[in-house]
Amino acid sequence: MKAIKHIIIIYSIFLVMISGKVVFAAETEKNVTIILVPDFSFQEVKWLKENGRTKELWTTGGMAAMNIRPDGPYSYLNNTVSLATGARGVGILDWNAFWKGEKLDNVLVEELYQQWTGKMVQKGVIFHPQLHKLVDKNSETTYRAQVGILGQTLKEHGVRRYVIGNSDAGNEKIRYAPLFVMDKEGLAEGFLVEATKKNVGSPWGLIMDNETIIKTLSTIHNSKERTFTVIEWGDLHRLYKQKAAMTQDYLLKQYEASLLNLELFINKLTTKGYPQDIMLLSPMVHQDAYQNKELLAPLLYWQTTALDQSFYLQSNTTRQQFVVSNLDIVPTILDFYNIKTPGNLYGHPLQKNTTDYSSLDEGLKKIDIMFLIFKTRNFILSSYITLLVILLITTSIIIMIKDQKEAWQTIAKILLISGISSPFWLLLTPYSLIYIQPYIYLLLLIICSFLTGFLVVKFTSNPIAFITVFLFGAITLDLFFGNFFMQRSYLGYDPVIGARYYGIGNEYAGVYLIFGLLLLERYRSRFLLLVLSIGHLFVLSSTKLGANAGATLSAGIMFGYFAYRTYFPKVDWRKLIIVFCLILFGTLALLFLTQQGKVSHIGYAFGQLFEGNSQFIMDTIKRKLVMNWKIFRFSNWTQLFVTTYLLIALYLWRKNGIVRCEVRRLLIQTGVVASVALLLLNDSGVVAAATSMFIIVCTCYYWVLEDKKVG
């Protein structure tokens, strides 16, 4: 019996050992390889889709367009710092990675490193002599990107990090891929120069060496350790740096050769048999794509364990199919190794959603319309804003004429309702740009708005009430059904700009606030006011709907002011301040409660606040102030902002006497309070203030015309 027991014990131990080895083997199979390709754009993606020799490579895997906006100017270095830190970062002059034995201005780099930092570097280690300068510069920005956070976190969790390749061009050394793998000391492992080989006919006489890179990766993957490798594929970057000196025919020949060589390498990598995830990541698009305003960079993803799958990428940062942020790359890599993302990083891991169709074909269609809207945004919005200003000036002149004919009053009314209805058509029509030219779209917008104004004035008894209910309902429905229209509207938000990806944009937030207020014109019971205010606040604050903190706080102030003036008509400023403080506290509490569940930028801000990170709050306020000042100085919205605020100031100067109804006068006053609150509390406050005040002025003018008709 004892012998049997011993055998059982030994057998059990053996099983545990085997199972332990199996678990270890499963853990060691976790490998990620990033192919960093500077100057790669969607123009190259389309070329490979049409002309590639391994077309099935591009019809499987996942794809997304990535916002690559840094903190400073658009550049390879700034963009890469942002990608590698999970925050909008900025580079420094002469930043680079070096091997021991290389020279800078005829001085050994390791000697300069020792002279600048007092540290010595070992042979075989990649190092960054100016790490301290990069750290200092980013610590002074409002985003406070943490240099080396990805490599350091992976290092602490036992993941080996390697970098292969470079983008060197002649005497200029360009090695930015180590930013992904280096630790907090700026040290990394890898092979900077072995991955390229001499080729006299190629740009700058260098070409990526497929075979050497594959062999190097094989050695890395055979180490039985979890590994993370970044390959800097510099062929396209070298090509575009020498483009100006090349003949057009030879440029095209080298362009095609570079892309086919890249395709060949990826195909070999995916079929090599090593279990790994592969990402082709572009930190910047080339100058041609930049000038064509195609500023979203391609992100392609393959899972070698499921090469026949097709999926699209998205993340909780954007909540849009085929759209991700540069802030998502660090969390995605950490998530792959089951490492918790540090709490001070804002991005989220990529989500892979399997499809039955080619994600590339579907994604390119969506990305094309994003680019089209971005390219034409300035033309459409500048024309639209100018038309609104002309509309206000025209109706102002008509109102100033005391004895104008009724026909002129009717024209003014139609123009005012046309202006108020125009946000609806900007919401409904963006996808028509697939079929029509931008100037035709603008004409369509004018015609639809004018017809709406004409029909509403002619066939409804209360045009303001009708258009208010109609537009308030349309915006609410779009929010509840996932922002399908708003995310591509010229008054919505733009993934290329990257200021907002979901919820209600500041342009529509201003409009939506005033429409909600105007619903109270005829129905002023306390119960309705309570239901409407809570419902409005919920829609604006909910992480699944509006997700707009500034608009939520402004709405709370707006409804609070209206309620106070309705039920306590004599203003006591001390009591009013107390009421405002209570309303602000209650609105903040509701804003916090509506962040439970799906993550959002508002929930992240609350998390930082509760952790005592007051610096984050101060940095956010600074960014909002800078953005508002920038918008005021350079944006087309300043025209509308200045015009509407001057006109409403003129109205208030006349002591509200031009609108007879007391309730309507209170609504106008409350709308002014809401607009000012939006100006102060929103990151694009000038925009929200302009759109909200436009609706207020148009409504005020319409009521003036009605009073004149009655009088």
Buried (B, 14 or more C-beta within 10 A) or exposed (E): EEEEEEEEEEEEEEEEEEEEEEEEEEBBBBBBBBBBBBBBBBBBBBBBBEEBEBEEBBEBBBBBBBBBBBBBEEBBBBBBBBBBBBBBBBBBEEBBBBBBEBEBEEEBBBBBBBEEBEBEBEEEBBBBBBBEBBBEBBEEBBBBBBBBBBBBBBBEEEBBBBBBBBBBBEEEBBBBBBBBBBBBBBBBBBBBEBBBBEBEEBBBBBBBBBEBBBEBBEEBBEEEBBBBBBBBBBBBBBBBBBBEEBEEEEBEEBBEBBBBBBBBBBBBBBEEEBEBBBBBBBBBBBBEBBEEBBBBBBBBBBBBEEEEBBBBBBBBBBBBBBBBBBBBBBBBBBBBBEBEBBEBBBBBBBBBEEBEEBBBEBBBEBBBBBBBBBBBBEEBBBBBBEBBBEBBEBBBEBBEEEEBEEEBBBBBBBBBBBBBBBBBBBBBBBEEBEEEEBEEBBEBBBEBBBBBBBBBBEEBEEBBBBBBBBBBEBBBEBBEEBBEBBBBBBBBBBBBEBBBBBBBBBBBBBBBBBBBBBBBBEEEEEEEBEEBBEEBBBBBBBBBBBBBBBBBBBBBBBBBBBBBBBEEEEEEEEEBEEBBEEBBEEBBEBBBEBBEEEBBBBBBBBBBEEEEBEEBEEBBEEBBEEBBEEBBEEBBBBBBBBBBBEBBEEBEEEEBEBBBEEEBBBBBBBBBBBBBBBBBBBBBBBBBBBBBBBBBBBBBBBBBBBBBEEE
